[in-house]
Amino acid sequence: MGLLPPLVASWATNCKLHCALRQVSVIRKVEVECETALEKLRAAAKDLTKSVRDFAKAVQADMAELKKYQPDDAEEFVVPEESLAGDSKEAFFRVTVLEEELRVMQPDLTAIQAYRDKESEFSSRQRE
């Protein structure tokens, strides 16, 4: 009977050690999974940052292209923000009226571009 308590104590110590090693193994596995997920997220963030830069460049290019079609006196058509602080019903009514006027006018943007092309051709001939 004297040998039994040391064997039980030894077995208990081995069991605790085995459980601790298993927990360390699980923790390391989770740590590796977290590192992998973090690397994927960093790569995705890098791709998104590049996409945002590309999108901003595309927007700037489109804005530059739109400016070609705006008249030189386009600033007089811009409504100051202070005047928009009033009644929203009046603003919606005005938008409706302006949309209807635009629909009735039916502007031909290709004709405007053709006019600008002819005008630039005429001015280049005039310089010669």
Disulfide bonds with the S-S distance in Angstrom:
none
